[in-house]
Amino acid sequence: MKTVTLAALVLLGGLFPAACTGGREAGRGIAGTITLPEAGSPFIAFDIWVKVGSQNDPAGKEGLAALTARLLADGSTRTDRYQQILEKLYPMAASYGASVDKEMTVFRGVVHRDNLEPYYTLLRNALLEPAFSEEDFARVKAQVMNYLERGRRFQRDEELSKELLYWMAYRGTAYEHPEEGYVKSVESITLDDVKDFYRKFYLRNNIVVGVGGGYPDGFVARVRRDFDALPEGEVAPVAAPHPKMTDGVKVLIVEKQTDATAISMGFPIPLLRSDSDYVAMMLVNSWFGEHRNSFSHLYQVIRERRGMNYGDYSYIEPFPRGYTTQERPVNYDRRSNLFEIWIRPVSRMSADDLHDRALFATRAAWRELKKVVDEGLPPDQVERTRRFLHNFSVTYGSTVLRRLAYRIDDAFYAMPDPGYLGMIRPELAKLTPEKVKAAIDRNLQADDMWVVYITADAEGMKKKLLSGAPTYIRYAGKPPAEIRAEDDEITHLPIPVGEDDIRIMDISEVFETGS
Amino acid sequence: MKKLSALALLVLTALAAAPPTGAQEAKGIFPFEFKRVDLDNGFRAYLIKAGAPGQIAYVSMVRTGARDEVEPGRTGYAHFFEHMMFRGTKKYPNYDGVTEKIGAARNAFTSNDMTVFYLVAASEYLERIMDLESDRFQNLDYSEQGFRTEAGAVLGEYQNGAYSPFSVLDRAVRETAFRKHTYRHQTIGFEADVRAMPEGYAYSRSFFRRFYRPENVVLVIAGDFDFDRATSLIHKYYDGWQPGYQAPAVPAEPEQTAPRYRTVKYQGRTLPLLSFNWKAPAWNPTDRLAVATEVLGKVAFGTNSDIYRKLVIEQRRVQFLQEGFELQRDPTVVSLTAQVTDPSDVDAVKSEIMEAVARARDRLFDAKVLADTKSAMKYGFLMGLETAQSVAFSLIQPVIDTGTIEAVDDYYRTLETLTPEDIRDAARAILVDRGLTLVTLEQAERGS
């Protein structure tokens, strides 16, 4: 198998190949910057990394990091009112936005080189000279509150079930609360809280400036000088989360009026991108549940052969809002991950089968996980998936912004050269079925699991779970004999839960407070 | 099921003779080298040099979507059929297995007017992909059992977002604004029709026979590949495809003569949503009114408009204000959606918006506003031209609505000539009460 250099990979991804090489070296030339020069490109991408995330939210003010970033991205500066900023951005068709995860905040935008100067001025002012106006704060907070009180609970059950899975798995750690916070905690946040948070964390030594694309000579140094105007300061480190493995199966059932059940399940894994097991687990996960790809094994079992729902996938790193995109997210770097199974909403087919079908899908996924844990992947499947990823991974860095963001990720994980995008192919080439099995043994198991359901009649669901009764599904046609034989095994698969293992919550209570 | 924005299209044309890396104004020339291939059976392909070295985007655009679902009880079949296209042929029974081997990123989507299938892969796989794609478009073969199973997946897709207030609102708007035309139903179909799909095997075969024909499909290949070789491959793999497209009789929507108002109660929690919709013409690159209508949405209701500034930024009486003035293949509605912060303020917000609508009919927008809007469109397009896939996708609307990509030049010429008077004329023609459908979605008593 041929190995490729990082430069080649980068070239494959974008329209405007880099005219000069050594972006990483250049990036290291100026402290506090990460650069990706692609001189032929008409675009300039910014990925400005502030080393603060929801883990830094004070107790009772969960959501403060996210609200702060949003106010900076959607607020006035000391030079321009918010509406003037919109007016200036409009003819450029450009914008900037913030993304806040557990560990990091990133301000991101792309501009055509014709508009670099006026755009950069706006972006710089937004981050370095925010006005913190009461009007902007009221507008942004009201929008967030609307999302927390209504949108999060009523727009996408499948996304909510994922957030609840993380909430359960990380109880008692700095990763516990959703990045946007709780209804009550955000309600309590004042403009002074935001200003304090900004002063505490938006420090020159706490920000890494990422710039990529066709920027002019000297530009990066200038940007860095601008950011160096921020004060320096100490940021107290946050202890890495060490989530406890659940003892057995723990279930959360959220009661909601619906005709379909959203399902998420998972458990903590000791795996980071920088670990030696990572590419082996990337392969295992790709075979088992590659995001929104129909050859994912789970997809084949639950959707392709049985038509139970729209798709079934698994993850070894966070993948928020996966329903909107097939592209892997960038800049969701964490010091702890879950192995996560996403079973998309399973619809009722008749008046009485909503829970039977949800439990059947759970059992089917669980059974497949057990098989992988016990048996590993057959050599031909390792080979097949290796070949797929060898080709498919080239699409990860499709745009200059994505390539730049991967470099930021590399910095977070202190990835050695050639970085994440460059290491996938050579590391895949080194894998053997034995190495893959060893990685499975170190990372996966099928006994301890957090499970979330969002469904109607939660009490009925609980009773059904506790009864251990088999849960059959009916088919619109007559399935082949081997499917029916497999179904017999699935329906009887035990889900070992007791009364104390199941918690029921009404949708109106979800993420109301941190308790 | 995404709708490609007309914005992308507008700007495409604005690029004109500029090299792909520049933003200079020039006219009438698509920025990338391209070639058109027409076969005797009506099949058309565009070959475009764009994107990264060593990659291609292979995009098959079928000019059939939910609008073509004219038979009662059969809504949702264009989308359902998109799913069935992945269920294999006699030659390649396992479509997914082949695309997996070449590591292609591939998917498809369906909307009102189109079904689009795409793969992004290394250029070396061009023939493999053409073999695979031409085969399934001509020789799709699936069992009734496979069909019934897939129907379950489609129901699952229906459920993914069916309870969101925005989905509920969209259904209400369509059913209120359209009485005859097939834009009345969402692309996913009416729920009852989706639930009845397992029994529709024979109908699905007729769908394939009537619509998956060479005269109704345009192929766009963008990327790094040799045009001559691709041309001979197109002959090799598509020449034998038998024509036989049967255009459906899509019913024309009768002219609306009076405003329509409807209130919908939402069973979950939501702030009130207001959806203003006005009847509008079909997308037409040479029609001043059609092009001016799309521009009108931005200048009158976009992020730079007076009403946006007042309601969103200054008074904060709405959570958002979103215009949707992109036109479609058939006459449609253009829309303006707002979410009201205080439920008791709904009527007052309605009045504010209707006053802004009246002002748009009376005033002449500043020439600078129009120029800024054209600039926004140009750069919006330029920023989207980064990958082979995004270049191919930027051509979807002209292909679907006219069968050609050359239509973009006409569109650009029309856009360039628009004056503030044209925008006012569009407001006077479109933003009229007799063409209005106003749907209000409110939370039921106490949302659960």
Interface residues (C-beta under 8 A of the other chain):
Chain A: L11 L12 G13 G14 L15 F16 P17 G40 S41 P42 F43 Y82 Q83 L86 E87 Y90 P91 M92 A93 A94 V110 V111 H112 D114 N115 E135 A138 R139 A142 Q143 N146 E149 R150 R153 F154 Q155 R156 D157 E158 K256 Q257 T258 D259 A260 R292 N293 S294 F295 R303 E304 R305 R306 G307 M308 N309 Y310 G311 Y323 Q326 R344 P345 V346 S347 M349 R384 R387 F388 L389 H390 N391 F392 S393 V394 T395 S398 T399 V400 Y475 A476 G477 K478 P479 P480 I507 S508
Chain B: V11 P20 T21 G22 A23 A50 G51 A52 P53 G54 Q55 F86 D96 G97 E100 K101 I102 G103 A104 A105 N107 V120 A121 A122 E144 Q145 R148 T149 E150 A151 G152 A153 L155 G156 E157 Y158 Q159 N160 G161 A162 Y163 S164 P165 F166 P198 Q267 G268 R269 T270 L271 G302 T303 N304 R309 V312 I313 E314 R316 Q319 F320 Q339 T341 A371 D372 T373 S375 A376 M377 K378 Y379 G380 L382 M383 L385 E386 T387 A388 Q389 G447 S448
